[in-house]
Every structure is written in C-alpha cells, then in structure tokens.
Amino acid sequence: MGLGNLSGGELVILLVICLLVFGANRLPEAGRAVGKGLREFTRAWNEARDAVEPGRGGGGGGRRRRSLLHPAPALAGCSSSAVAG
C-alpha cells in the first residue's frame, strides 16, 4: 500500500492518529518540522544528482539569469550616441 493508494477514509484515520499522538498544540510544529526535513532532503538529493550528472546544468530551477558581463541583445548593436540622444 503506497501513499498514492490512500482513500479519503484512510487519510482521515491517519490525521486523527496524528492528532492523538502529537496533540492539537504540537501538530503545526510537527508539520513544519516534516516540511523542513523534506526540503533539506530534496536539496541534498538534487546536489548529489548534480554531482553525479554534471551535464544537467547545475539545477538552476528552470530560471535563466541574465549575465551582468554581457549587454542585453537589444542594446548590443546600438552605439552610445544613439542611446544618449
């Protein structure tokens, strides 16, 4: 039985068990701790994958960053007098 095979009733039973084990006051704290642990695990997993497969591009999250050393493509052909005047 994997996590993807849980029905609504099973999920409710799990939530009630968590509420009984942790209590209403500590349940948000436990959720934050689990979330933080999952983020750290994912980060470490991605770093290990990038170390094994260096051709993946460093895992930049899909966002491209503009280099400060190269001008923007629209301004590359312009002269300084055309921009200033």
Buried (B, 14 or more C-beta within 10 A) or exposed (E): EEEEEEEEEEEEEEEEEEEEEBEEEEBEEEEEEEEEEEEEEEEEEBEEEBEEEEEEEEEEEEEEEEEEEEEEEEEEEEEEEEEEE
